[in-house]
Amino acid sequence: MPADLGAAIASSAAWVQIWVQVLVAVNIAAILFVIARKDGKFSVRIEAVAIVASFILAGVMMTWMYTQVGFVRLLGLPHLIFWMPVYVWLLVKFRRGDFSSPFKYYLLLYFLVAGISLVIDISDVARYLIGERHSLHIVNP
């Protein structure tokens, strides 16, 4: 087993490494939208802060979990705990028309990428809970 989660990801198949890079880039890109200007005044866009904070919290929990259980499907759980509430909250606000561009267009990308990840995470956590407790087979031999 690799020494840490970063090493496990680095030893994974190329598609996994690329997917992780996409997830990181899309989530961290929310930093670009933290400061908003509306009616000539600057303010903090709490939605962007929530994306970045949920990303960091999930990463911290995943790193800790890796030390406890290894590279197993249960590592999707932090995404469900931290990302899912933010995702649903933003989706509700988005459907109400609460956002304008360019943040609105960023959110479309975020919904796509985080949504794919959450579907994978739901499947992985469910599979772990029903007994698939072996290490993930996405690591290169």
N, CA, C and O atoms as CSV, one atom per row, in Angstrom:
chain,resi,resn,atom,element,x,y,z
A,1,MET,N,N,0.849,-1.180,0.000
A,1,MET,CA,C,0.000,0.000,0.000
A,1,MET,C,C,0.895,1.244,0.000
A,1,MET,O,O,1.820,1.344,0.806
A,2,PRO,N,N,0.619,2.186,-0.901
A,2,PRO,CA,C,1.392,3.435,-0.925
A,2,PRO,C,C,1.318,4.160,0.426
A,2,PRO,O,O,0.360,3.997,1.180
A,3,ALA,N,N,2.334,4.951,0.708
A,3,ALA,CA,C,2.490,5.603,2.012
A,3,ALA,C,C,1.361,6.562,2.362
A,3,ALA,O,O,0.993,6.676,3.531
A,4,ASP,N,N,0.806,7.253,1.372
A,4,ASP,CA,C,-0.280,8.196,1.651
A,4,ASP,C,C,-1.235,8.254,0.467
A,4,ASP,O,O,-0.985,7.656,-0.579
A,5,LEU,N,N,-2.327,8.979,0.647
A,5,LEU,CA,C,-3.359,9.042,-0.391
A,5,LEU,C,C,-2.815,9.638,-1.682
A,5,LEU,O,O,-3.156,9.171,-2.769
A,6,GLY,N,N,-1.977,10.658,-1.579
A,6,GLY,CA,C,-1.388,11.250,-2.774
A,6,GLY,C,C,-0.573,10.236,-3.555
A,6,GLY,O,O,-0.637,10.200,-4.784
A,7,ALA,N,N,0.191,9.415,-2.854
A,7,ALA,CA,C,0.985,8.378,-3.511
A,7,ALA,C,C,0.088,7.311,-4.129
A,7,ALA,O,O,0.390,6.793,-5.204
A,8,ALA,N,N,-1.008,6.983,-3.461
A,8,ALA,CA,C,-1.951,6.002,-4.017
A,8,ALA,C,C,-2.554,6.524,-5.311
A,8,ALA,O,O,-2.668,5.786,-6.289
A,9,ILE,N,N,-2.937,7.789,-5.320
A,9,ILE,CA,C,-3.500,8.386,-6.530
A,9,ILE,C,C,-2.438,8.446,-7.625
A,9,ILE,O,O,-2.726,8.161,-8.787
A,10,ALA,N,N,-1.212,8.817,-7.256
A,10,ALA,CA,C,-0.119,8.906,-8.229
A,10,ALA,C,C,0.223,7.557,-8.846
A,10,ALA,O,O,0.736,7.500,-9.963
A,11,SER,N,N,-0.055,6.473,-8.130
A,11,SER,CA,C,0.223,5.139,-8.669
A,11,SER,C,C,-0.997,4.533,-9.360
A,11,SER,O,O,-0.965,3.382,-9.795
A,12,SER,N,N,-2.060,5.306,-9.456
A,12,SER,CA,C,-3.282,4.832,-10.106
A,12,SER,C,C,-3.174,4.938,-11.620
A,12,SER,O,O,-2.233,5.523,-12.157
A,13,ALA,N,N,-4.142,4.367,-12.283
A,13,ALA,CA,C,-4.218,4.443,-13.738
A,13,ALA,C,C,-4.274,5.910,-14.180
A,13,ALA,O,O,-4.721,6.776,-13.429
A,14,ALA,N,N,-3.820,6.171,-15.389
A,14,ALA,CA,C,-3.755,7.542,-15.909
A,14,ALA,C,C,-5.113,8.235,-15.869
A,14,ALA,O,O,-5.192,9.420,-15.543
A,15,TRP,N,N,-6.189,7.507,-16.199
A,15,TRP,CA,C,-7.511,8.138,-16.217
A,15,TRP,C,C,-7.931,8.600,-14.819
A,15,TRP,O,O,-8.622,9.610,-14.676
A,16,VAL,N,N,-7.513,7.861,-13.793
A,16,VAL,CA,C,-7.848,8.244,-12.417
A,16,VAL,C,C,-7.090,9.519,-12.046
A,16,VAL,O,O,-7.659,10.430,-11.444
A,17,GLN,N,N,-5.824,9.580,-12.402
A,17,GLN,CA,C,-5.030,10.767,-12.113
A,17,GLN,C,C,-5.604,11.999,-12.828
A,17,GLN,O,O,-5.669,13.083,-12.249
A,18,ILE,N,N,-6.013,11.826,-14.076
A,18,ILE,CA,C,-6.605,12.942,-14.824
A,18,ILE,C,C,-7.922,13.362,-14.181
A,18,ILE,O,O,-8.186,14.555,-14.027
A,19,TRP,N,N,-8.748,12.391,-13.806
A,19,TRP,CA,C,-10.037,12.705,-13.176
A,19,TRP,C,C,-9.831,13.477,-11.872
A,19,TRP,O,O,-10.547,14.443,-11.608
A,20,VAL,N,N,-8.868,13.063,-11.062
A,20,VAL,CA,C,-8.583,13.760,-9.810
A,20,VAL,C,C,-8.124,15.193,-10.102
A,20,VAL,O,O,-8.519,16.125,-9.401
A,21,GLN,N,N,-7.301,15.369,-11.121
A,21,GLN,CA,C,-6.854,16.714,-11.494
A,21,GLN,C,C,-8.025,17.585,-11.933
A,21,GLN,O,O,-8.072,18.770,-11.604
A,22,VAL,N,N,-8.966,17.012,-12.667
A,22,VAL,CA,C,-10.164,17.762,-13.081
A,22,VAL,C,C,-10.977,18.158,-11.852
A,22,VAL,O,O,-11.411,19.304,-11.737
A,23,LEU,N,N,-11.186,17.214,-10.934
A,23,LEU,CA,C,-11.932,17.515,-9.707
A,23,LEU,C,C,-11.273,18.642,-8.918
A,23,LEU,O,O,-11.947,19.561,-8.454
A,24,VAL,N,N,-9.963,18.566,-8.770
A,24,VAL,CA,C,-9.241,19.600,-8.032
A,24,VAL,C,C,-9.400,20.946,-8.734
A,24,VAL,O,O,-9.730,21.946,-8.097
A,25,ALA,N,N,-9.168,20.970,-10.040
A,25,ALA,CA,C,-9.232,22.231,-10.785
A,25,ALA,C,C,-10.608,22.870,-10.715
A,25,ALA,O,O,-10.719,24.075,-10.486
A,26,VAL,N,N,-11.652,22.088,-10.908
A,26,VAL,CA,C,-13.006,22.641,-10.908
A,26,VAL,C,C,-13.389,23.146,-9.520
A,26,VAL,O,O,-13.987,24.215,-9.398
A,27,ASN,N,N,-13.057,22.400,-8.487
A,27,ASN,CA,C,-13.403,22.837,-7.131
A,27,ASN,C,C,-12.599,24.054,-6.692
A,27,ASN,O,O,-13.155,24.983,-6.106
A,28,ILE,N,N,-11.315,24.059,-6.965
A,28,ILE,CA,C,-10.467,25.182,-6.559
A,28,ILE,C,C,-10.771,26.426,-7.392
A,28,ILE,O,O,-10.551,27.546,-6.931
A,29,ALA,N,N,-11.271,26.241,-8.606
A,29,ALA,CA,C,-11.631,27.393,-9.449
A,29,ALA,C,C,-12.693,28.272,-8.794
A,29,ALA,O,O,-12.844,29.437,-9.161
A,30,ALA,N,N,-13.425,27.727,-7.835
A,30,ALA,CA,C,-14.427,28.527,-7.123
A,30,ALA,C,C,-13.794,29.731,-6.433
A,30,ALA,O,O,-14.468,30.730,-6.181
A,31,ILE,N,N,-12.504,29.639,-6.128
A,31,ILE,CA,C,-11.790,30.767,-5.506
A,31,ILE,C,C,-11.915,32.021,-6.370
A,31,ILE,O,O,-11.973,33.137,-5.853
A,32,LEU,N,N,-11.955,31.830,-7.678
A,32,LEU,CA,C,-12.055,32.967,-8.594
A,32,LEU,C,C,-13.357,33.747,-8.430
A,32,LEU,O,O,-13.468,34.883,-8.892
A,33,PHE,N,N,-14.339,33.134,-7.771
A,33,PHE,CA,C,-15.656,33.744,-7.635
A,33,PHE,C,C,-16.008,34.136,-6.203
A,33,PHE,O,O,-17.143,34.528,-5.930
A,34,VAL,N,N,-15.055,34.036,-5.299
A,34,VAL,CA,C,-15.322,34.355,-3.894
A,34,VAL,C,C,-15.711,35.820,-3.719
A,34,VAL,O,O,-16.614,36.133,-2.943
A,35,ILE,N,N,-15.046,36.707,-4.425
A,35,ILE,CA,C,-15.377,38.133,-4.344
A,35,ILE,C,C,-16.326,38.471,-5.489
A,35,ILE,O,O,-16.007,38.257,-6.659
A,36,ALA,N,N,-17.477,38.994,-5.142
A,36,ALA,CA,C,-18.491,39.356,-6.130
A,36,ALA,C,C,-18.730,40.864,-6.085
A,36,ALA,O,O,-18.573,41.510,-5.049
A,37,ARG,N,N,-19.109,41.388,-7.218
A,37,ARG,CA,C,-19.454,42.811,-7.270
A,37,ARG,C,C,-20.904,42.921,-7.737
A,37,ARG,O,O,-21.281,42.443,-8.807
A,38,LYS,N,N,-21.697,43.571,-6.890
A,38,LYS,CA,C,-23.107,43.743,-7.207
A,38,LYS,C,C,-23.508,45.151,-6.801
A,38,LYS,O,O,-23.230,45.594,-5.687
A,39,ASP,N,N,-24.151,45.834,-7.698
A,39,ASP,CA,C,-24.589,47.210,-7.455
A,39,ASP,C,C,-23.424,48.103,-7.026
A,39,ASP,O,O,-23.582,48.979,-6.175
A,40,GLY,N,N,-22.246,47.869,-7.628
A,40,GLY,CA,C,-21.084,48.689,-7.337
A,40,GLY,C,C,-20.381,48.380,-6.029
A,40,GLY,O,O,-19.426,49.068,-5.667
A,41,LYS,N,N,-20.832,47.362,-5.313
A,41,LYS,CA,C,-20.223,47.004,-4.032
A,41,LYS,C,C,-19.630,45.598,-4.112
A,41,LYS,O,O,-20.154,44.717,-4.794
A,42,PHE,N,N,-18.527,45.418,-3.397
A,42,PHE,CA,C,-17.905,44.106,-3.322
A,42,PHE,C,C,-18.446,43.354,-2.115
A,42,PHE,O,O,-18.709,43.934,-1.062
A,43,SER,N,N,-18.604,42.051,-2.297
A,43,SER,CA,C,-19.045,41.205,-1.195
A,43,SER,C,C,-18.463,39.813,-1.377
A,43,SER,O,O,-17.937,39.481,-2.439
A,44,VAL,N,N,-18.562,39.014,-0.345
A,44,VAL,CA,C,-18.104,37.634,-0.404
A,44,VAL,C,C,-19.265,36.768,-0.888
A,44,VAL,O,O,-20.373,36.827,-0.357
A,45,ARG,N,N,-18.982,35.972,-1.898
A,45,ARG,CA,C,-19.991,35.042,-2.411
A,45,ARG,C,C,-19.869,33.756,-1.602
A,45,ARG,O,O,-18.965,32.954,-1.835
A,46,ILE,N,N,-20.772,33.562,-0.659
A,46,ILE,CA,C,-20.720,32.433,0.273
A,46,ILE,C,C,-20.795,31.090,-0.461
A,46,ILE,O,O,-20.253,30.093,0.015
A,47,GLU,N,N,-21.456,31.062,-1.599
A,47,GLU,CA,C,-21.578,29.817,-2.366
A,47,GLU,C,C,-20.209,29.332,-2.838
A,47,GLU,O,O,-19.921,28.137,-2.786
A,48,ALA,N,N,-19.373,30.249,-3.294
A,48,ALA,CA,C,-18.024,29.869,-3.735
A,48,ALA,C,C,-17.186,29.418,-2.543
A,48,ALA,O,O,-16.419,28.461,-2.646
A,49,VAL,N,N,-17.331,30.099,-1.425
A,49,VAL,CA,C,-16.625,29.699,-0.203
A,49,VAL,C,C,-17.052,28.293,0.206
A,49,VAL,O,O,-16.218,27.488,0.620
A,50,ALA,N,N,-18.333,27.994,0.093
A,50,ALA,CA,C,-18.851,26.673,0.467
A,50,ALA,C,C,-18.255,25.571,-0.418
A,50,ALA,O,O,-17.940,24.487,0.071
A,51,ILE,N,N,-18.103,25.843,-1.701
A,51,ILE,CA,C,-17.506,24.853,-2.602
A,51,ILE,C,C,-16.074,24.562,-2.172
A,51,ILE,O,O,-15.692,23.400,-2.025
A,52,VAL,N,N,-15.285,25.603,-1.973
A,52,VAL,CA,C,-13.880,25.421,-1.592
A,52,VAL,C,C,-13.777,24.749,-0.219
A,52,VAL,O,O,-12.974,23.834,-0.038
A,53,ALA,N,N,-14.573,25.191,0.735
A,53,ALA,CA,C,-14.515,24.617,2.081
A,53,ALA,C,C,-14.907,23.138,2.071
A,53,ALA,O,O,-14.260,22.323,2.729
A,54,SER,N,N,-15.961,22.786,1.330
A,54,SER,CA,C,-16.376,21.380,1.280
A,54,SER,C,C,-15.315,20.521,0.602
A,54,SER,O,O,-15.111,19.366,0.977
A,55,PHE,N,N,-14.645,21.082,-0.388
A,55,PHE,CA,C,-13.567,20.374,-1.070
A,55,PHE,C,C,-12.402,20.102,-0.103
A,55,PHE,O,O,-11.885,18.987,-0.042
A,56,ILE,N,N,-12.008,21.115,0.635
A,56,ILE,CA,C,-10.900,20.966,1.579
A,56,ILE,C,C,-11.260,19.996,2.702
A,56,ILE,O,O,-10.464,19.125,3.051
A,57,LEU,N,N,-12.446,20.144,3.262
A,57,LEU,CA,C,-12.869,19.250,4.346
A,57,LEU,C,C,-12.935,17.795,3.885
A,57,LEU,O,O,-12.514,16.895,4.611
A,58,ALA,N,N,-13.455,17.565,2.693
A,58,ALA,CA,C,-13.507,16.201,2.155
A,58,ALA,C,C,-12.099,15.653,1.965
A,58,ALA,O,O,-11.836,14.490,2.270
A,59,GLY,N,N,-11.200,16.484,1.465
A,59,GLY,CA,C,-9.819,16.052,1.273
A,59,GLY,C,C,-9.129,15.683,2.575
A,59,GLY,O,O,-8.403,14.691,2.640
A,60,VAL,N,N,-9.355,16.474,3.601
A,60,VAL,CA,C,-8.771,16.184,4.916
A,60,VAL,C,C,-9.316,14.861,5.456
A,60,VAL,O,O,-8.563,14.030,5.962
A,61,MET,N,N,-10.628,14.677,5.342
A,61,MET,CA,C,-11.222,13.440,5.854
A,61,MET,C,C,-10.760,12.226,5.033
A,61,MET,O,O,-10.497,11.164,5.596
A,62,MET,N,N,-10.661,12.380,3.717
A,62,MET,CA,C,-10.188,11.271,2.880
A,62,MET,C,C,-8.751,10.888,3.234
A,62,MET,O,O,-8.408,9.706,3.286
A,63,THR,N,N,-7.931,11.880,3.472
A,63,THR,CA,C,-6.536,11.627,3.832
A,63,THR,C,C,-6.461,10.851,5.141
A,63,THR,O,O,-5.704,9.887,5.256
A,64,TRP,N,N,-7.247,11.273,6.126
A,64,TRP,CA,C,-7.281,10.557,7.406
A,64,TRP,C,C,-7.822,9.143,7.221
A,64,TRP,O,O,-7.263,8.183,7.752
A,65,MET,N,N,-8.920,9.018,6.461
A,65,MET,CA,C,-9.523,7.694,6.250
A,65,MET,C,C,-8.549,6.740,5.561
A,65,MET,O,O,-8.509,5.549,5.871
A,66,TYR,N,N,-7.766,7.274,4.626
A,66,TYR,CA,C,-6.787,6.426,3.937
A,66,TYR,C,C,-5.838,5.786,4.945
A,66,TYR,O,O,-5.487,4.614,4.807
A,67,THR,N,N,-5.422,6.541,5.952
A,67,THR,CA,C,-4.516,5.990,6.965
A,67,THR,C,C,-5.197,4.917,7.806
A,67,THR,O,O,-4.528,4.056,8.377
A,68,GLN,N,N,-6.513,4.966,7.881
A,68,GLN,CA,C,-7.268,4.014,8.706
A,68,GLN,C,C,-7.673,2.761,7.939
A,68,GLN,O,O,-7.576,1.654,8.470
A,69,VAL,N,N,-8.131,2.922,6.684
A,69,VAL,CA,C,-8.713,1.791,5.952
A,69,VAL,C,C,-8.046,1.495,4.620
A,69,VAL,O,O,-8.355,0.483,3.991
A,70,GLY,N,N,-7.133,2.358,4.175
A,70,GLY,CA,C,-6.469,2.125,2.901
A,70,GLY,C,C,-7.263,2.673,1.724
A,70,GLY,O,O,-8.180,3.477,1.890
A,71,PHE,N,N,-6.891,2.220,0.539
A,71,PHE,CA,C,-7.468,2.721,-0.712
A,71,PHE,C,C,-8.679,1.870,-1.076
A,71,PHE,O,O,-8.618,1.018,-1.963
A,72,VAL,N,N,-9.780,2.119,-0.372
A,72,VAL,CA,C,-11.004,1.332,-0.556
A,72,VAL,C,C,-12.157,2.237,-0.985
A,72,VAL,O,O,-12.064,3.463,-0.927
A,73,ARG,N,N,-13.234,1.606,-1.414
A,73,ARG,CA,C,-14.394,2.340,-1.929
A,73,ARG,C,C,-15.014,3.294,-0.909
A,73,ARG,O,O,-15.690,4.249,-1.292
A,74,LEU,N,N,-14.799,3.056,0.344
A,74,LEU,CA,C,-15.359,3.906,1.397
A,74,LEU,C,C,-14.793,5.328,1.345
A,74,LEU,O,O,-15.357,6.235,1.957
A,75,LEU,N,N,-13.700,5.528,0.632
A,75,LEU,CA,C,-13.109,6.868,0.535
A,75,LEU,C,C,-14.029,7.862,-0.184
A,75,LEU,O,O,-13.760,9.063,-0.172
A,76,GLY,N,N,-15.091,7.387,-0.799
A,76,GLY,CA,C,-16.081,8.293,-1.396
A,76,GLY,C,C,-16.985,8.936,-0.351
A,76,GLY,O,O,-17.662,9.921,-0.648
A,77,LEU,N,N,-17.008,8.402,0.859
A,77,LEU,CA,C,-17.893,8.906,1.910
A,77,LEU,C,C,-17.699,10.393,2.223
A,77,LEU,O,O,-18.694,11.101,2.379
A,78,PRO,N,N,-16.474,10.891,2.320
A,78,PRO,CA,C,-16.325,12.335,2.587
A,78,PRO,C,C,-16.963,13.229,1.525
A,78,PRO,O,O,-17.452,14.314,1.843
A,79,HIS,N,N,-16.964,12.788,0.281
A,79,HIS,CA,C,-17.654,13.567,-0.750
A,79,HIS,C,C,-19.152,13.621,-0.457
A,79,HIS,O,O,-19.791,14.660,-0.624
A,80,LEU,N,N,-19.692,12.507,-0.025
A,80,LEU,CA,C,-21.130,12.484,0.282
A,80,LEU,C,C,-21.442,13.357,1.495
A,80,LEU,O,O,-22.470,14.033,1.524
A,81,ILE,N,N,-20.573,13.345,2.480
A,81,ILE,CA,C,-20.796,14.117,3.704
A,81,ILE,C,C,-20.647,15.618,3.454
A,81,ILE,O,O,-21.483,16.405,3.897
A,82,PHE,N,N,-19.592,16.015,2.750
A,82,PHE,CA,C,-19.296,17.440,2.598
A,82,PHE,C,C,-19.778,18.037,1.278
A,82,PHE,O,O,-20.237,19.179,1.254
A,83,TRP,N,N,-19.681,17.287,0.182
A,83,TRP,CA,C,-20.069,17.848,-1.114
A,83,TRP,C,C,-21.578,17.815,-1.342
A,83,TRP,O,O,-22.153,18.778,-1.850
A,84,MET,N,N,-22.211,16.718,-0.971
A,84,MET,CA,C,-23.632,16.549,-1.298
A,84,MET,C,C,-24.508,17.695,-0.767
A,84,MET,O,O,-25.322,18.220,-1.528
A,85,PRO,N,N,-24.378,18.102,0.492
A,85,PRO,CA,C,-25.228,19.208,0.958
A,85,PRO,C,C,-24.989,20.504,0.176
A,85,PRO,O,O,-25.940,21.219,-0.141
A,86,VAL,N,N,-23.738,20.804,-0.132
A,86,VAL,CA,C,-23.417,22.018,-0.897
A,86,VAL,C,C,-23.982,21.901,-2.302
A,86,VAL,O,O,-24.560,22.855,-2.823
A,87,TYR,N,N,-23.821,20.747,-2.912
A,87,TYR,CA,C,-24.315,20.497,-4.268
A,87,TYR,C,C,-25.830,20.707,-4.347
A,87,TYR,O,O,-26.320,21.412,-5.230
A,88,VAL,N,N,-26.558,20.098,-3.430
A,88,VAL,CA,C,-28.022,20.208,-3.428
A,88,VAL,C,C,-28.448,21.655,-3.168
A,88,VAL,O,O,-29.338,22.167,-3.846
A,89,TRP,N,N,-27.825,22.309,-2.201
A,89,TRP,CA,C,-28.131,23.708,-1.878
A,89,TRP,C,C,-27.917,24.598,-3.096
A,89,TRP,O,O,-28.763,25.431,-3.421
A,90,LEU,N,N,-26.778,24.418,-3.772
A,90,LEU,CA,C,-26.496,25.236,-4.951
A,90,LEU,C,C,-27.442,24.922,-6.100
A,90,LEU,O,O,-27.848,25.822,-6.835
A,91,LEU,N,N,-27.789,23.675,-6.256
A,91,LEU,CA,C,-28.720,23.289,-7.314
A,91,LEU,C,C,-30.087,23.935,-7.109
A,91,LEU,O,O,-30.700,24.411,-8.064
A,92,VAL,N,N,-30.562,23.951,-5.875
A,92,VAL,CA,C,-31.839,24.599,-5.569
A,92,VAL,C,C,-31.764,26.091,-5.887
A,92,VAL,O,O,-32.667,26.644,-6.516
A,93,LYS,N,N,-30.697,26.732,-5.455
A,93,LYS,CA,C,-30.528,28.164,-5.728
A,93,LYS,C,C,-30.386,28.433,-7.230
A,93,LYS,O,O,-30.899,29.428,-7.742
A,94,PHE,N,N,-29.698,27.551,-7.916
A,94,PHE,CA,C,-29.506,27.707,-9.359
A,94,PHE,C,C,-30.846,27.619,-10.087
A,94,PHE,O,O,-31.133,28.420,-10.977
A,95,ARG,N,N,-31.645,26.655,-9.705
A,95,ARG,CA,C,-32.955,26.467,-10.353
A,95,ARG,C,C,-33.887,27.642,-10.082
A,95,ARG,O,O,-34.794,27.901,-10.872
A,96,ARG,N,N,-33.678,28.358,-8.974
A,96,ARG,CA,C,-34.473,29.558,-8.674
A,96,ARG,C,C,-33.985,30.756,-9.480
A,96,ARG,O,O,-34.644,31.796,-9.504
A,97,GLY,N,N,-32.837,30.619,-10.140
A,97,GLY,CA,C,-32.290,31.711,-10.924
A,97,GLY,C,C,-31.522,32.719,-10.094
A,97,GLY,O,O,-31.474,33.902,-10.430
A,98,ASP,N,N,-30.917,32.249,-8.999
A,98,ASP,CA,C,-30.214,33.152,-8.078
A,98,ASP,C,C,-28.846,33.624,-8.568
A,98,ASP,O,O,-28.243,34.494,-7.939
A,99,PHE,N,N,-28.344,33.079,-9.666
A,99,PHE,CA,C,-26.980,33.387,-10.090
A,99,PHE,C,C,-26.941,34.024,-11.465
A,99,PHE,O,O,-27.780,33.749,-12.324
A,100,SER,N,N,-25.948,34.882,-11.654
A,100,SER,CA,C,-25.725,35.499,-12.962
A,100,SER,C,C,-24.347,35.077,-13.466
A,100,SER,O,O,-23.537,34.529,-12.718
A,101,SER,N,N,-24.101,35.340,-14.739
A,101,SER,CA,C,-22.803,34.963,-15.294
A,101,SER,C,C,-21.738,35.935,-14.799
A,101,SER,O,O,-22.056,37.085,-14.495
A,102,PRO,N,N,-20.515,35.512,-14.713
A,102,PRO,CA,C,-19.949,34.236,-15.157
A,102,PRO,C,C,-20.064,33.105,-14.126
A,102,PRO,O,O,-19.816,31.947,-14.463
A,103,PHE,N,N,-20.431,33.415,-12.885
A,103,PHE,CA,C,-20.536,32.376,-11.859
A,103,PHE,C,C,-21.557,31.323,-12.266
A,103,PHE,O,O,-21.369,30.138,-11.989
A,104,LYS,N,N,-22.608,31.730,-12.904
A,104,LYS,CA,C,-23.650,30.803,-13.365
A,104,LYS,C,C,-23.057,29.741,-14.298
A,104,LYS,O,O,-23.410,28.565,-14.209
A,105,TYR,N,N,-22.152,30.163,-15.193
A,105,TYR,CA,C,-21.551,29.223,-16.139
A,105,TYR,C,C,-20.520,28.323,-15.448
A,105,TYR,O,O,-20.378,27.149,-15.788
A,106,TYR,N,N,-19.820,28.883,-14.492
A,106,TYR,CA,C,-18.920,28.055,-13.692
A,106,TYR,C,C,-19.734,26.967,-12.980
A,106,TYR,O,O,-19.323,25.808,-12.943
A,107,LEU,N,N,-20.879,27.339,-12.420
A,107,LEU,CA,C,-21.697,26.361,-11.698
A,107,LEU,C,C,-22.163,25.230,-12.601
A,107,LEU,O,O,-22.280,24.093,-12.143
A,108,LEU,N,N,-22.429,25.507,-13.859
A,108,LEU,CA,C,-22.809,24.430,-14.786
A,108,LEU,C,C,-21.689,23.390,-14.874
A,108,LEU,O,O,-21.948,22.187,-14.852
A,109,LEU,N,N,-20.453,23.858,-14.974
A,109,LEU,CA,C,-19.311,22.942,-15.002
A,109,LEU,C,C,-19.181,22.206,-13.672
A,109,LEU,O,O,-18.955,20.997,-13.641
A,110,TYR,N,N,-19.326,22.944,-12.577
A,110,TYR,CA,C,-19.261,22.335,-11.246
A,110,TYR,C,C,-20.331,21.252,-11.087
A,110,TYR,O,O,-20.040,20.163,-10.593
A,111,PHE,N,N,-21.565,21.544,-11.503
A,111,PHE,CA,C,-22.643,20.550,-11.381
A,111,PHE,C,C,-22.321,19.291,-12.179
A,111,PHE,O,O,-22.577,18.180,-11.716
A,112,LEU,N,N,-21.770,19.457,-13.354
A,112,LEU,CA,C,-21.427,18.303,-14.186
A,112,LEU,C,C,-20.338,17.464,-13.524
A,112,LEU,O,O,-20.508,16.260,-13.332
A,113,VAL,N,N,-19.229,18.092,-13.180
A,113,VAL,CA,C,-18.081,17.359,-12.644
A,113,VAL,C,C,-18.372,16.789,-11.257
A,113,VAL,O,O,-18.131,15.607,-11.012
A,114,ALA,N,N,-18.882,17.611,-10.358
A,114,ALA,CA,C,-19.192,17.124,-9.000
A,114,ALA,C,C,-20.317,16.091,-9.054
A,114,ALA,O,O,-20.316,15.135,-8.279
A,115,GLY,N,N,-21.268,16.275,-9.955
A,115,GLY,CA,C,-22.367,15.322,-10.084
A,115,GLY,C,C,-21.879,13.947,-10.513
A,115,GLY,O,O,-22.312,12.936,-9.961
A,116,ILE,N,N,-20.984,13.900,-11.487
A,116,ILE,CA,C,-20.405,12.619,-11.908
A,116,ILE,C,C,-19.678,11.979,-10.732
A,116,ILE,O,O,-19.829,10.784,-10.476
A,117,SER,N,N,-18.897,12.771,-10.027
A,117,SER,CA,C,-18.160,12.253,-8.878
A,117,SER,C,C,-19.104,11.714,-7.810
A,117,SER,O,O,-18.857,10.646,-7.250
A,118,LEU,N,N,-20.172,12.435,-7.526
A,118,LEU,CA,C,-21.110,11.988,-6.494
A,118,LEU,C,C,-21.812,10.686,-6.886
A,118,LEU,O,O,-22.061,9.840,-6.027
A,119,VAL,N,N,-22.131,10.519,-8.155
A,119,VAL,CA,C,-22.735,9.249,-8.608
A,119,VAL,C,C,-21.754,8.101,-8.384
A,119,VAL,O,O,-22.129,7.037,-7.892
A,120,ILE,N,N,-20.497,8.328,-8.751
A,120,ILE,CA,C,-19.469,7.309,-8.527
A,120,ILE,C,C,-19.317,7.031,-7.040
A,120,ILE,O,O,-19.213,5.876,-6.628
A,121,ASP,N,N,-19.303,8.088,-6.232
A,121,ASP,CA,C,-19.135,7.931,-4.784
A,121,ASP,C,C,-20.298,7.179,-4.148
A,121,ASP,O,O,-20.083,6.330,-3.282
A,122,ILE,N,N,-21.510,7.471,-4.558
A,122,ILE,CA,C,-22.679,6.745,-4.033
A,122,ILE,C,C,-22.539,5.261,-4.337
A,122,ILE,O,O,-22.760,4.417,-3.468
A,123,SER,N,N,-22.170,4.949,-5.574
A,123,SER,CA,C,-21.980,3.558,-5.970
A,123,SER,C,C,-20.860,2.901,-5.164
A,123,SER,O,O,-21.019,1.785,-4.670
A,124,ASP,N,N,-19.724,3.600,-5.032
A,124,ASP,CA,C,-18.591,3.029,-4.305
A,124,ASP,C,C,-18.912,2.781,-2.833
A,124,ASP,O,O,-18.604,1.715,-2.300
A,125,VAL,N,N,-19.526,3.754,-2.183
A,125,VAL,CA,C,-19.850,3.595,-0.760
A,125,VAL,C,C,-20.874,2.475,-0.577
A,125,VAL,O,O,-20.750,1.664,0.342
A,126,ALA,N,N,-21.878,2.427,-1.441
A,126,ALA,CA,C,-22.879,1.353,-1.350
A,126,ALA,C,C,-22.215,-0.012,-1.536
A,126,ALA,O,O,-22.504,-0.952,-0.795
A,127,ARG,N,N,-21.337,-0.118,-2.512
A,127,ARG,CA,C,-20.644,-1.383,-2.758
A,127,ARG,C,C,-19.783,-1.782,-1.552
A,127,ARG,O,O,-19.706,-2.958,-1.195
A,128,TYR,N,N,-19.140,-0.792,-0.933
A,128,TYR,CA,C,-18.346,-1.078,0.263
A,128,TYR,C,C,-19.251,-1.585,1.385
A,128,TYR,O,O,-18.924,-2.560,2.062
A,129,LEU,N,N,-20.378,-0.922,1.575
A,129,LEU,CA,C,-21.280,-1.280,2.674
A,129,LEU,C,C,-21.921,-2.649,2.483
A,129,LEU,O,O,-22.278,-3.299,3.466
A,130,ILE,N,N,-22.074,-3.102,1.238
A,130,ILE,CA,C,-22.652,-4.437,1.027
A,130,ILE,C,C,-21.579,-5.529,0.977
A,130,ILE,O,O,-21.880,-6.694,0.716
A,131,GLY,N,N,-20.325,-5.142,1.230
A,131,GLY,CA,C,-19.314,-6.167,1.403
A,131,GLY,C,C,-18.094,-6.113,0.508
A,131,GLY,O,O,-17.173,-6.902,0.716
A,132,GLU,N,N,-18.032,-5.236,-0.466
A,132,GLU,CA,C,-16.841,-5.135,-1.323
A,132,GLU,C,C,-15.785,-4.321,-0.595
A,132,GLU,O,O,-15.629,-3.125,-0.840
A,133,ARG,N,N,-15.072,-4.968,0.288
A,133,ARG,CA,C,-14.142,-4.277,1.178
A,133,ARG,C,C,-12.689,-4.331,0.700
A,133,ARG,O,O,-11.798,-3.836,1.391
A,134,HIS,N,N,-12.441,-4.909,-0.444
A,134,HIS,CA,C,-11.065,-4.999,-0.937
A,134,HIS,C,C,-10.576,-3.638,-1.439
A,134,HIS,O,O,-11.360,-2.714,-1.659
A,135,SER,N,N,-9.287,-3.548,-1.608
A,135,SER,CA,C,-8.700,-2.308,-2.128
A,135,SER,C,C,-9.183,-2.060,-3.543
A,135,SER,O,O,-9.521,-2.992,-4.273
A,136,LEU,N,N,-9.213,-0.787,-3.921
A,136,LEU,CA,C,-9.616,-0.430,-5.280
A,136,LEU,C,C,-8.624,-1.010,-6.278
A,136,LEU,O,O,-7.422,-1.059,-6.017
A,137,HIS,N,N,-9.126,-1.438,-7.400
A,137,HIS,CA,C,-8.271,-2.037,-8.443
A,137,HIS,C,C,-7.956,-1.038,-9.539
A,137,HIS,O,O,-7.921,-1.380,-10.721
A,138,ILE,N,N,-7.727,0.206,-9.128
A,138,ILE,CA,C,-7.392,1.219,-10.115
A,138,ILE,C,C,-5.928,1.597,-10.022
A,138,ILE,O,O,-5.481,2.554,-10.653
A,139,VAL,N,N,-5.190,0.842,-9.237
A,139,VAL,CA,C,-3.777,1.106,-9.066
A,139,VAL,C,C,-3.012,0.318,-10.129
A,139,VAL,O,O,-3.298,-0.857,-10.360
A,140,ASN,N,N,-2.049,0.962,-10.769
A,140,ASN,CA,C,-1.233,0.276,-11.774
A,140,ASN,C,C,-0.432,-0.839,-11.127
A,140,ASN,O,O,-0.001,-0.706,-9.981
A,141,PRO,N,N,-0.224,-1.943,-11.847
A,141,PRO,CA,C,0.572,-3.045,-11.288
A,141,PRO,C,C,2.033,-2.667,-11.151
A,141,PRO,O,O,2.840,-3.478,-10.697
